[in-house]
Amino acid sequence: MKTATIIDLIVDSNVHTQSMNHIIKQQHISQRMRRRLRNDGIITVNDEPASWNTLVHGGDHLIMKLTPEQEFSLSPMDLDIVYEDEYILVINKEAGILMHPTSTVRDHTLANGVLHYYQQTNQHYDFHPVHRLDKDTSGIVIIAKTSVVQHAFDKKHTHFHKNYDAIVEGQLPTNHISVQWPIGRKPGSIIERCCTNEGKPAHTDITVIESNTIVKNKIEQYFTHVQCLLHTGRTHQIRVHLSQLGYPLAGDDLYGGHLDYIQRQALHASRVSFYHPITDEWLELLASIPSDMSALLTN
């Protein structure tokens, strides 16, 4: 069974002899992961088998591996890689691709494609999404290559500046709208959300970019290209806020849009900015608006 590298490091040469447990605690690893490493980890020091009780010295090469808790199949996929280093992989996800397998869909998800890419490039990592996109939303997703990196995002409370391009039906009355309506689950539905005072706070800033009119069967349809800045990350937040305003996303038939011009919600995660939790580098990552959305902006 495949194993994934959790830790691969050269201990600082200035470090005095330390216990394995002490070294691991310094690597931003959760208590749950430390427990798994202790019970089931494959440990080597300087390429020699080691155990949790092995003492580690300055200059030692420490490697720890684990068998994944859930192993996915590999599916060849043409990945649009926006950024990659030894810690994270950033993908511009196509619309129509699930993030990971479900009880009914086991193959051809982003997880399957990323694991195939790792195999092809001889990288021994797992799939740890830092955030997720709906199946029919395209754009930037960040994948931590190890659970240690994923935990580092959480431990540092990494703040993401997330910008989305969206195309709505109709013409907005003003160029800037700030929406702060709480969002919660719609009664009777496990999928739909709605604006409700019983929901969690949700804040979306909306800026109009351009408008366009398409004539089809002698009927005019107005579309407006907007950019949305998320201050919170509620499920379906942009879709719900725009629908509540009366301007549903084109193609979003769940929240009042129509499928006459595009077959999925016209929503694209176009820009994500954040401080890298390991290197502290400021990253600004961009993904251009896809063709099915841009087609709504041209006659």
VOPAGU-2260 file (C-alpha; in pm, 1 decimal, decimal comma):
REM VOPAGU-2260
SITE   aa  ch    i         X         Y         Z
SITE  MET   A    0       0,0       0,0       0,0
SITE  LYS   A    1     121,5     351,4     -83,6
SITE  THR   A    2     280,8     557,6     193,2
SITE  ALA   A    3     302,5     934,6     213,0
SITE  THR   A    4     592,3    1134,4     351,7
SITE  ILE   A    5     481,4    1337,4     654,8
SITE  ILE   A    6     822,7    1466,5     766,9
SITE  ASP   A    7    1149,4    1487,3     574,0
SITE  LEU   A    8    1404,7    1711,1     742,1
SITE  ILE   A    9    1769,2    1757,5     833,8
SITE  VAL   A   10    1793,0    1837,7    1203,6
SITE  ASP   A   11    1971,2    2167,4    1266,8
SITE  SER   A   12    2340,3    2098,1    1323,6
SITE  ASN   A   13    2334,8    2320,8    1634,1
SITE  VAL   A   14    2066,5    2107,2    1800,4
SITE  HIS   A   15    2180,8    1891,5    2092,2
SITE  THR   A   16    2061,1    1534,0    2129,2
SITE  GLN   A   17    1681,9    1531,6    2158,2
SITE  SER   A   18    1400,1    1281,3    2180,5
SITE  MET   A   19    1200,6    1196,4    1871,2
SITE  ASN   A   20     888,0    1328,6    2041,1
SITE  HIS   A   21    1047,7    1668,7    2106,0
SITE  ILE   A   22    1161,4    1702,7    1743,6
SITE  ILE   A   23     812,3    1612,4    1615,4
SITE  LYS   A   24     638,9    1863,8    1842,5
SITE  GLN   A   25     840,9    2142,8    1679,0
SITE  GLN   A   26     700,1    2060,6    1332,3
SITE  HIS   A   27     348,1    2209,5    1371,9
SITE  ILE   A   28     196,0    1861,3    1390,3
SITE  SER   A   29    -139,7    1804,7    1555,6
SITE  GLN   A   30    -171,0    1575,9    1856,0
SITE  ARG   A   31    -380,9    1335,0    1648,7
SITE  MET   A   32    -111,7    1311,4    1380,1
SITE  ARG   A   33     162,0    1262,3    1640,6
SITE  ARG   A   34     -38,7     974,7    1783,1
SITE  ARG   A   35     -72,0     815,1    1436,9
SITE  LEU   A   36     299,6     857,8    1370,3
SITE  ARG   A   37     386,2     699,9    1701,9
SITE  ASN   A   38     154,5     400,8    1651,7
SITE  ASP   A   39     176,9     343,9    1275,1
SITE  GLY   A   40     459,5     559,2    1138,6
SITE  ILE   A   41     750,7     425,9     933,3
SITE  ILE   A   42    1053,8     610,2    1074,1
SITE  THR   A   43    1411,6     627,9     948,4
SITE  VAL   A   44    1708,9     826,7    1074,4
SITE  ASN   A   45    1996,6     855,6     827,0
SITE  ASP   A   46    1821,5     586,6     615,5
SITE  GLU   A   47    1826,3     340,3     907,8
SITE  PRO   A   48    1506,4     206,2    1072,7
SITE  ALA   A   49    1422,1     398,1    1388,0
SITE  SER   A   50    1150,5     409,7    1651,7
SITE  TRP   A   51     979,1     670,6    1867,0
SITE  ASN   A   52    1243,8     609,7    2134,3
SITE  THR   A   53    1540,2     678,2    1903,7
SITE  LEU   A   54    1744,9     982,7    2004,9
SITE  VAL   A   55    1800,8    1239,4    1729,2
SITE  HIS   A   56    2119,4    1444,3    1690,8
SITE  GLY   A   57    2210,6    1762,2    1505,2
SITE  GLY   A   58    2264,8    1690,7    1134,0
SITE  ASP   A   59    2053,7    1371,6    1133,7
SITE  HIS   A   60    1821,2    1309,7     837,6
SITE  LEU   A   61    1476,6    1223,2     973,6
SITE  ILE   A   62    1198,2    1077,4     756,3
SITE  MET   A   63     851,6     976,3     877,1
SITE  LYS   A   64     587,0     815,3     656,8
SITE  LEU   A   65     228,8     700,6     708,0
SITE  THR   A   66     -14,5     484,6     516,9
SITE  PRO   A   67    -305,9     710,8     415,6
SITE  GLU   A   68    -626,5     663,9     615,2
SITE  GLN   A   69    -817,5     655,1     285,2
SITE  GLU   A   70    -648,2     569,1     -39,0
SITE  PHE   A   71    -793,0     700,1    -365,6
SITE  SER   A   72    -743,2     556,0    -711,6
SITE  LEU   A   73    -532,0     741,6    -967,5
SITE  SER   A   74    -695,6     918,4   -1263,8
SITE  PRO   A   75    -493,6    1089,5   -1540,0
SITE  MET   A   76    -602,1    1453,5   -1556,9
SITE  ASP   A   77    -480,9    1762,1   -1738,8
SITE  LEU   A   78    -410,6    1982,7   -1438,0
SITE  ASP   A   79    -373,1    2358,7   -1476,7
SITE  ILE   A   80    -103,9    2422,2   -1214,5
SITE  VAL   A   81     -93,6    2784,7   -1098,9
SITE  TYR   A   82     181,8    2742,6    -838,1
SITE  GLU   A   83     381,3    2463,8    -678,9
SITE  ASP   A   84     656,7    2424,4    -421,8
SITE  GLU   A   85     755,4    2146,9    -183,6
SITE  TYR   A   86     468,9    2233,3      50,6
SITE  ILE   A   87     163,4    2325,2    -158,8
SITE  LEU   A   88      10,1    2267,1    -501,0
SITE  VAL   A   89    -230,0    2528,9    -640,4
SITE  ILE   A   90    -467,5    2421,1    -918,2
SITE  ASN   A   91    -701,0    2615,4   -1145,5
SITE  LYS   A   92    -987,5    2364,6   -1122,2
SITE  GLU   A   93   -1218,7    2312,8   -1417,4
SITE  ALA   A   94   -1593,6    2332,0   -1370,3
SITE  GLY   A   95   -1760,9    1992,8   -1342,6
SITE  ILE   A   96   -1481,9    1837,4   -1133,3
SITE  LEU   A   97   -1552,8    1720,8    -778,6
SITE  MET   A   98   -1288,1    1797,1    -519,4
SITE  HIS   A   99   -1266,4    1440,3    -388,4
SITE  PRO   A  100   -1443,8    1103,0    -419,5
SITE  THR   A  101   -1787,0    1049,5    -270,0
SITE  SER   A  102   -1988,6     736,7    -193,6
SITE  THR   A  103   -2115,0     735,7    -554,3
SITE  VAL   A  104   -1825,7     895,6    -748,0
SITE  ARG   A  105   -1493,1     721,3    -691,4
SITE  ASP   A  106   -1280,1     832,2    -988,1
SITE  HIS   A  107   -1190,6    1140,6   -1194,7
SITE  THR   A  108   -1214,9    1384,3    -905,3
SITE  LEU   A  109    -944,6    1641,1    -837,6
SITE  ALA   A  110    -802,9    1417,4    -564,0
SITE  ASN   A  111    -764,3    1129,0    -809,6
SITE  GLY   A  112    -598,0    1359,9   -1062,4
SITE  VAL   A  113    -357,3    1514,9    -812,4
SITE  LEU   A  114    -248,6    1175,6    -678,1
SITE  HIS   A  115    -182,6    1060,5   -1035,8
SITE  TYR   A  116      26,6    1374,6   -1090,6
SITE  TYR   A  117     227,0    1300,3    -775,6
SITE  GLN   A  118     295,7     949,0    -898,2
SITE  GLN   A  119     403,1    1070,9   -1242,9
SITE  THR   A  120     639,5    1327,0   -1088,4
SITE  ASN   A  121     771,4    1087,1    -821,5
SITE  GLN   A  122     630,7    1287,5    -531,7
SITE  HIS   A  123     523,9    1095,9    -220,9
SITE  TYR   A  124     246,0    1318,1     -95,8
SITE  ASP   A  125    -124,3    1304,6     -15,2
SITE  PHE   A  126    -427,7    1518,6     -98,1
SITE  HIS   A  127    -503,6    1775,5     173,7
SITE  PRO   A  128    -725,8    2057,7      40,0
SITE  VAL   A  129    -689,3    2382,9     231,3
SITE  HIS   A  130   -1025,5    2500,8      98,2
SITE  ARG   A  131   -1285,9    2364,0    -141,7
SITE  LEU   A  132   -1491,3    2471,0    -441,0
SITE  ASP   A  133   -1830,0    2339,7    -550,6
SITE  LYS   A  134   -1823,9    2089,6    -836,5
SITE  ASP   A  135   -1947,6    2347,6   -1089,3
SITE  THR   A  136   -1740,1    2639,3    -961,3
SITE  SER   A  137   -1407,3    2680,8   -1139,9
SITE  GLY   A  138   -1088,0    2845,1   -1022,9
SITE  ILE   A  139    -811,0    2838,1    -766,6
SITE  VAL   A  140    -786,5    2567,5    -501,2
SITE  ILE   A  141    -491,3    2524,0    -264,7
SITE  ILE   A  142    -377,5    2172,9    -176,0
SITE  ALA   A  143    -135,1    2104,7     106,6
SITE  LYS   A  144     102,5    1823,9      19,0
SITE  THR   A  145     112,7    1690,8     375,6
SITE  SER   A  146    -110,7    1703,2     679,7
SITE  VAL   A  147     166,3    1897,3     854,2
SITE  VAL   A  148     134,6    2182,5     604,1
SITE  GLN   A  149    -244,8    2168,1     621,3
SITE  HIS   A  150    -224,0    2194,1     999,7
SITE  ALA   A  151      16,9    2489,8     964,8
SITE  PHE   A  152    -251,1    2682,7     770,7
SITE  ASP   A  153    -492,3    2626,8    1060,4
SITE  LYS   A  154    -241,7    2686,9    1338,5
SITE  LYS   A  155    -132,8    3022,6    1193,4
SITE  HIS   A  156    -495,7    3119,7    1125,3
SITE  THR   A  157    -392,7    3201,9     768,3
SITE  HIS   A  158    -613,3    3476,2     624,7
SITE  PHE   A  159    -699,3    3442,7     256,7
SITE  HIS   A  160    -798,5    3733,2      33,5
SITE  LYS   A  161   -1040,3    3560,1    -203,9
SITE  ASN   A  162   -1173,5    3725,3    -519,1
SITE  TYR   A  163   -1431,6    3563,3    -743,3
SITE  ASP   A  164   -1550,3    3656,6   -1091,2
SITE  ALA   A  165   -1924,0    3604,1   -1135,7
SITE  ILE   A  166   -2176,3    3676,5   -1408,9
SITE  VAL   A  167   -2527,0    3755,8   -1295,4
SITE  GLU   A  168   -2855,0    3788,8   -1478,9
SITE  GLY   A  169   -2972,5    4148,7   -1502,8
SITE  GLN   A  170   -2812,4    4489,5   -1447,5
SITE  LEU   A  171   -2720,6    4592,9   -1095,2
SITE  PRO   A  172   -2844,0    4939,8    -990,5
SITE  THR   A  173   -2507,3    5051,5    -850,7
SITE  ASN   A  174   -2141,1    4971,6    -908,1
SITE  HIS   A  175   -2058,5    4879,1    -548,7
SITE  ILE   A  176   -2264,7    4678,4    -301,5
SITE  SER   A  177   -2160,5    4544,5      38,0
SITE  VAL   A  178   -2383,2    4262,0     160,6
SITE  GLN   A  179   -2378,8    4150,9     525,6
SITE  TRP   A  180   -2667,2    3907,1     552,9
SITE  PRO   A  181   -2625,9    3594,7     769,9
SITE  ILE   A  182   -2655,7    3261,9     590,0
SITE  GLY   A  183   -2792,5    2932,2     718,3
SITE  ARG   A  184   -2931,0    2604,7     592,4
SITE  LYS   A  185   -3266,5    2629,9     415,5
SITE  PRO   A  186   -3534,1    2442,7     613,8
SITE  GLY   A  187   -3611,6    2106,2     458,8
SITE  SER   A  188   -3298,4    2096,7     242,1
SITE  ILE   A  189   -2953,0    1946,7     300,6
SITE  ILE   A  190   -2806,2    2140,0       5,1
SITE  GLU   A  191   -2964,4    2484,4     -22,9
SITE  ARG   A  192   -2871,6    2779,7     192,7
SITE  CYS   A  193   -3063,8    3100,3     252,0
SITE  CYS   A  194   -3034,5    3438,3     419,5
SITE  THR   A  195   -3171,1    3403,4     771,5
SITE  ASN   A  196   -3126,8    3578,3    1103,3
SITE  GLU   A  197   -3059,2    3234,3    1255,0
SITE  GLY   A  198   -2759,5    3185,4    1022,5
SITE  LYS   A  199   -2390,9    3265,4    1059,8
SITE  PRO   A  200   -2248,3    3609,3     969,0
SITE  ALA   A  201   -2161,8    3645,1     600,3
SITE  HIS   A  202   -2002,5    3944,4     427,5
SITE  THR   A  203   -1956,7    3987,0      50,5
SITE  ASP   A  204   -1836,8    4299,4    -133,0
SITE  ILE   A  205   -1960,0    4320,0    -493,7
SITE  THR   A  206   -1808,9    4540,5    -765,6
SITE  VAL   A  207   -1952,0    4576,5   -1117,3
SITE  ILE   A  208   -1696,8    4529,9   -1397,2
SITE  GLU   A  209   -1904,2    4540,4   -1717,2
SITE  SER   A  210   -2242,5    4455,3   -1866,4
SITE  ASN   A  211   -2351,5    4285,4   -2186,7
SITE  THR   A  212   -2672,2    4203,2   -2370,7
SITE  ILE   A  213   -2725,4    3884,0   -2568,3
SITE  VAL   A  214   -3020,3    3843,4   -2805,4
SITE  LYS   A  215   -3145,7    3487,3   -2844,6
SITE  ASN   A  216   -3470,4    3398,5   -3021,6
SITE  LYS   A  217   -3547,0    3772,7   -3030,9
SITE  ILE   A  218   -3527,7    3788,5   -2652,5
SITE  GLU   A  219   -3275,9    4017,8   -2484,2
SITE  GLN   A  220   -3088,1    3884,5   -2182,9
SITE  TYR   A  221   -2878,1    4121,0   -1972,8
SITE  PHE   A  222   -2565,2    3994,6   -1802,9
SITE  THR   A  223   -2339,2    4177,7   -1558,4
SITE  HIS   A  224   -1982,2    4077,7   -1480,7
SITE  VAL   A  225   -1907,4    4136,8   -1112,4
SITE  GLN   A  226   -1615,1    4067,4    -885,9
SITE  CYS   A  227   -1686,0    3947,6    -534,3
SITE  LEU   A  228   -1453,3    3980,0    -238,0
SITE  LEU   A  229   -1527,5    3733,8      41,3
SITE  HIS   A  230   -1476,6    3840,6     400,9
SITE  THR   A  231   -1630,2    3515,4     528,6
SITE  GLY   A  232   -1653,2    3168,4     380,5
SITE  ARG   A  233   -2006,9    3038,5     415,4
SITE  THR   A  234   -2133,7    2758,4     193,9
SITE  HIS   A  235   -2278,2    2901,1    -131,7
SITE  GLN   A  236   -2219,3    3252,5       4,9
SITE  ILE   A  237   -2186,4    3439,2    -325,4
SITE  ARG   A  238   -2467,6    3242,5    -486,4
SITE  VAL   A  239   -2704,8    3309,1    -197,5
SITE  HIS   A  240   -2621,2    3678,4    -155,3
SITE  LEU   A  241   -2657,7    3759,1    -525,4
SITE  SER   A  242   -2980,9    3560,7    -549,2
SITE  GLN   A  243   -3120,9    3742,1    -245,1
SITE  LEU   A  244   -3034,6    4072,9    -414,3
SITE  GLY   A  245   -3243,7    3961,1    -712,0
SITE  TYR   A  246   -2950,6    3898,7    -945,1
SITE  PRO   A  247   -2885,2    3522,7    -950,8
SITE  LEU   A  248   -2578,8    3380,0   -1118,7
SITE  ALA   A  249   -2625,5    3281,7   -1480,5
SITE  GLY   A  250   -2665,3    2904,2   -1495,1
SITE  ASP   A  251   -2739,3    2871,5   -1121,9
SITE  ASP   A  252   -3080,0    2702,5   -1141,5
SITE  LEU   A  253   -3062,4    2610,8    -770,7
SITE  TYR   A  254   -3086,3    2979,3    -677,5
SITE  GLY   A  255   -3301,2    3121,4    -956,4
SITE  GLY   A  256   -3065,6    3140,6   -1255,0
SITE  HIS   A  257   -3133,9    2992,9   -1598,1
SITE  LEU   A  258   -2949,7    2734,0   -1808,7
SITE  ASP   A  259   -3023,7    2895,6   -2147,1
SITE  TYR   A  260   -2674,5    3040,4   -2191,8
SITE  ILE   A  261   -2441,8    2843,7   -1965,8
SITE  GLN   A  262   -2478,7    2497,7   -1811,3
SITE  ARG   A  263   -2331,4    2571,7   -1468,6
SITE  GLN   A  264   -2323,0    2860,9   -1223,1
SITE  ALA   A  265   -2105,2    3135,7   -1372,9
SITE  LEU   A  266   -1865,2    3156,2   -1078,9
SITE  HIS   A  267   -1485,7    3143,9   -1087,8
SITE  ALA   A  268   -1228,3    3176,6    -807,4
SITE  SER   A  269    -993,7    3410,4    -991,6
SITE  ARG   A  270    -754,2    3536,1    -725,5
SITE  VAL   A  271    -624,8    3418,9    -387,0
SITE  SER   A  272    -365,8    3606,5    -180,7
SITE  PHE   A  273    -210,1    3490,5     147,2
SITE  TYR   A  274     108,4    3449,1     347,1
SITE  HIS   A  275     260,6    3106,3     293,8
SITE  PRO   A  276     239,1    2935,4     637,1
SITE  ILE   A  277     581,1    2770,4     603,4
SITE  THR   A  278     795,8    3023,2     414,3
SITE  ASP   A  279     601,0    3340,3     514,8
SITE  GLU   A  280     618,3    3450,0     148,8
SITE  TRP   A  281     330,9    3670,5      29,0
SITE  LEU   A  282     161,7    3496,3    -265,0
SITE  GLU   A  283     -86,4    3645,0    -511,5
SITE  LEU   A  284    -220,3    3373,2    -740,6
SITE  LEU   A  285    -439,2    3438,9   -1045,0
SITE  ALA   A  286    -653,0    3227,9   -1278,7
SITE  SER   A  287    -814,6    3381,6   -1587,7
SITE  ILE   A  288   -1190,1    3368,2   -1637,5
SITE  PRO   A  289   -1283,1    3052,4   -1838,1
SITE  SER   A  290   -1426,1    3057,3   -2188,9
SITE  ASP   A  291   -1780,9    2951,2   -2099,3
SITE  MET   A  292   -1812,3    3258,3   -1878,3
SITE  SER   A  293   -1631,3    3502,3   -2107,4
SITE  ALA   A  294   -1870,7    3397,8   -2388,1
SITE  LEU   A  295   -2149,4    3569,3   -2192,5
SITE  LEU   A  296   -1961,5    3898,0   -2213,5
SITE  THR   A  297   -1921,5    3908,0   -2592,8
SITE  ASN   A  298   -2180,1    3926,9   -2871,3
